[in-house]
Amino acid sequence: MNKLESANQINAFLGPVIKHAGLKLRYRITVDPPLADDRDWERPDVLVEFAGPDASLLLERGAELLRSLELLAMEMLHLPGNEHEKISFDCMGHRKARIEELRLSARVAADKVRETGAPYNFAPMSSRERRIVHLALRDEHDLRTESDGEGPRRSVVLYPKDYKSAPPQPAFRRRR
């Protein structure tokens, strides 16, 4: 599916959802948005930006509603997990603020790992947010990052470069 078709399908999806939910929202869909200074972290093919009197509702509880709309749009488009970064939903600059928050958290964690020599476990986060943490720490040559866990509990672990991590444990053990 091409970008324009995706944008049109997102528009056809969002219009009725917003209307039937009774939300006072406007949205703008941009295909191939211009690269901003923070777009090294995300380069979507389609950007959906929300505004309006009910915009703050999208950002409550850690932007749960905004993320849910984005996820539903990705499912509707049948995007595989490795292509989720092609679509991005934002509201009132939330995405940029969240990227900066993750970058700052990565710097603080790096200092803590250097100080203690112990691994640092980030809270579980989406694949997009984990990618941002990995990118934020990519130039820290004395440290390394790994993703750990499964599904919604997957997170980033930051290690000193030569730290020997435990081998992964099997999800279950066979009975004999």
ChimeraX attribute file (.defattr): number of C-alpha atoms within 10 A of each C-alpha:
attribute: neighborCount
match mode: 1-to-1
recipient: residues
	/A:1	8
	/A:2	7
	/A:3	15
	/A:4	14
	/A:5	11
	/A:6	20
	/A:7	21
	/A:8	12
	/A:9	14
	/A:10	22
	/A:11	17
	/A:12	11
	/A:13	15
	/A:14	18
	/A:15	13
	/A:16	11
	/A:17	13
	/A:18	14
	/A:19	11
	/A:20	9
	/A:21	8
	/A:22	10
	/A:23	15
	/A:24	12
	/A:25	17
	/A:26	15
	/A:27	18
	/A:28	12
	/A:29	17
	/A:30	17
	/A:31	15
	/A:32	14
	/A:33	14
	/A:34	12
	/A:35	11
	/A:36	11
	/A:37	7
	/A:38	11
	/A:39	13
	/A:40	10
	/A:41	18
	/A:42	19
	/A:43	18
	/A:44	21
	/A:45	19
	/A:46	21
	/A:47	20
	/A:48	20
	/A:49	16
	/A:50	20
	/A:51	16
	/A:52	13
	/A:53	10
	/A:54	14
	/A:55	18
	/A:56	15
	/A:57	14
	/A:58	23
	/A:59	17
	/A:60	11
	/A:61	9
	/A:62	11
	/A:63	16
	/A:64	13
	/A:65	14
	/A:66	21
	/A:67	17
	/A:68	13
	/A:69	17
	/A:70	20
	/A:71	17
	/A:72	14
	/A:73	22
	/A:74	21
	/A:75	13
	/A:76	13
	/A:77	16
	/A:78	12
	/A:79	16
	/A:80	9
	/A:81	10
	/A:82	9
	/A:83	11
	/A:84	17
	/A:85	17
	/A:86	17
	/A:87	24
	/A:88	22
	/A:89	22
	/A:90	21
	/A:91	19
	/A:92	15
	/A:93	10
	/A:94	16
	/A:95	15
	/A:96	17
	/A:97	11
	/A:98	14
	/A:99	20
	/A:100	15
	/A:101	12
	/A:102	17
	/A:103	19
	/A:104	14
	/A:105	15
	/A:106	21
	/A:107	15
	/A:108	11
	/A:109	20
	/A:110	21
	/A:111	12
	/A:112	15
	/A:113	17
	/A:114	14
	/A:115	9
	/A:116	10
	/A:117	13
	/A:118	13
	/A:119	20
	/A:120	18
	/A:121	16
	/A:122	18
	/A:123	11
	/A:124	18
	/A:125	15
	/A:126	14
	/A:127	19
	/A:128	15
	/A:129	18
	/A:130	22
	/A:131	16
	/A:132	21
	/A:133	26
	/A:134	20
	/A:135	16
	/A:136	19
	/A:137	19
	/A:138	12
	/A:139	10
	/A:140	14
	/A:141	9
	/A:142	11
	/A:143	18
	/A:144	19
	/A:145	21
	/A:146	13
	/A:147	17
	/A:148	15
	/A:149	12
	/A:150	10
	/A:151	11
	/A:152	10
	/A:153	11
	/A:154	17
	/A:155	22
	/A:156	22
	/A:157	20
	/A:158	25
	/A:159	23
	/A:160	21
	/A:161	13
	/A:162	9
	/A:163	13
	/A:164	8
	/A:165	10
	/A:166	6
	/A:167	6
	/A:168	8
	/A:169	7
	/A:170	7
	/A:171	6
	/A:172	6
	/A:173	7
	/A:174	5
	/A:175	4
	/A:176	3
